[in-house]
Amino acid sequence: MLTQDLITSFIIQSKECKLRDIGRFKVVTTSAAVDIANKKVTPPVTEIIFSGREEKISDGLVKYVADIKNIPVAEALDELKKWCAASKDKLKDGEEILLMPLGVLKKGTSGTTFVQSKNKIEFFEPVAAERVIHINSEHAVLVGDRETTSSAMNQYYQEEESAEKSNSWKIFAIIFLAIGLFLLFLHFYGNSFSLSTIGNQHKIIPATAPNTYTNQ
C-alpha cells in the first residue's frame, strides 16, 4: 500500500495528523442539528482544518505505517520523512498532492494550502423529522433543581389561575363595599342619624276619594 494512501487513511481514522514540512491536519465534526423550518434533522458535518507549518511527524502515524506494512518503526519513519521531503519539492514546483477522498494539497501565495474535496464522503443523510405533540401525555420536567412531571405542573398552573380569578373577585367586592360605605358616610354626614333618615324622606298624602252618592 502506498505511503500516501496510508497517510490519508490515518487522517480519517485518527482525526489529526502532523507531517513535517507539509502541515497539520485536524478533522472537526459538528453535531447533527434539527432544522425545524424544513422539518428535518441534518447529519453531522465533517470539516478538515489545515495548518501549513509543522516540524514533526505524528508518532501515531509512524506506528500505523509500521503495523500495516509490517516493518520496523525506524523504517516506517524513514519512509515518511522521504515522502514529506518529496512532497515539499513537488509543491514548490507547483504540483498538487492528492489526498483523496479528503482533498488536495497545493502551493498558495501564503504557503502550502489544503483544499477540501467538494465531493465529500457523507456517511449520513438528512432525515425527515416532524414534531409530534401528544395531548395529555405525562413526561418528566426540571423546574429549577427539582424534577417533577408535566401533569403536576399543569395542575399547579391551573390552581394558580383559579386563585388569581378568585382574588380578582375579592378585590372588586372590597372596592364596591368601600364605595357603599363612603356613600353612607356622606349621607349621614349631612343628616343626623335616625331611623327616619334611613328611609324615604318624601311624605305621601293619600288622595281623598270622591263621593260616589248624594244625600237625599
ABEGO torsion letter per residue (X at the ends): XBAAAAAAAAAAAAGBBBBBGAEBBBBBBBBBBBBAAAGBBBBBBBBBBBBABBABBBAAAAAAAAAAAGBBAAAAAAAAAAAAAAAAAAAAAGBBBBBOAAEBBBBBAAEBBBBBBABBBBABBBBBBBBBBBBGBBBBBBBEABBBBAAAAAAAAAAAAAAAAAAAAAAAAAAAAAAAAAAAAAAAAABBBBAAAABBABBBBBBBBBBABBBX
